[in-house]
Amino acid sequence: MARQFRPERVEYDVLTAHPDPAEAAAGVTQWATAAVDAVDPAPLNGMDALKDYVLAMVPRLRDFAEHVAQPNGEAHSPALRYGAYHSVRAMIRDKSGMALAEVHADGRALLPGELDADLRGRINGLVNVGLPMVTRAVDQGSYENALESLMKARGVLNAMLQAVLNMAVSGPEPLSREQLAAVLRVQPTDLDSWYAGRTP
């Protein structure tokens, strides 16, 4: 039997600078909800139905993005519109607040249990190219190059960790704080920094 999804609200998020000035100066951003739409909680049968539903949200999200870029509805350049499309997203949630899907104005959609295609590509590149290049640099005594590559690899792994954490807490059977803390080998009180993406 196909799994049923019951979306009940859509949150329109805007990418903003982190409220902490030090974090903002380092380029850290976060999503802030700017608007919420209630939607008809009609059931969607299976992933294909959910995907169709999610993709149907793209035109509405684009309208929202263009309004964010130019609140007065003035004509604006394609470059401004392109930038706006990459700074908004819609989160589709059920009545309990669980995320059913994430959709971006450029047409990218992330469904339950799926990794973002760009992140998947970066992980594959890290495994197939990045890490072998690190070991080669070490063998050649190019420690500066090795360290620089390791820092890039660390950023990719942190992004992957954050993505998997988000899926773990928003899935149909979300992991408890205690389970997450045990897996990450931290205290439950330390999880907030992991959720915020500030991994060590």
NORLINTA-V784275 format. One line per field, one symbol per residue. psi: psi as a letter, one per 20 degrees, with the letter a starting at -180 (. if undefined). burial: + if it has 16 or more other ideal C-beta (glycine too) atoms within 10 Angstrom, else -. A space follows every 10 residues. Layout:
BEGIN
psi = ???
burial = ???
END
This chain:
BEGIN
psi = pqqqpnpiqp poqpprqqhp hgghhjjprr ppphqppqrp kpqporhghg gggghiiggh hgggghhghn hjjqqrqhgg gghhhijqrp ppqahiipph qpqqijipqo rpjpqphghg hhgghgghgg ghhghghghi jmhghggghh hghhgghghg ggghgghhij rhmqqrhggg gggilrqhii hhhghijmq.
burial = ----+-++-+ ++++---+-- --+------+ ---------- ---+--+--+ +-++--++-- ++-++++++- ---------- ---++-++++ +++-----++ +++++---++ ++---+---- -++--+---+ ---+--+--- -----+--+- --+--+--++ -++-+-+-++ ---------+ +--------- +--+--+---
END
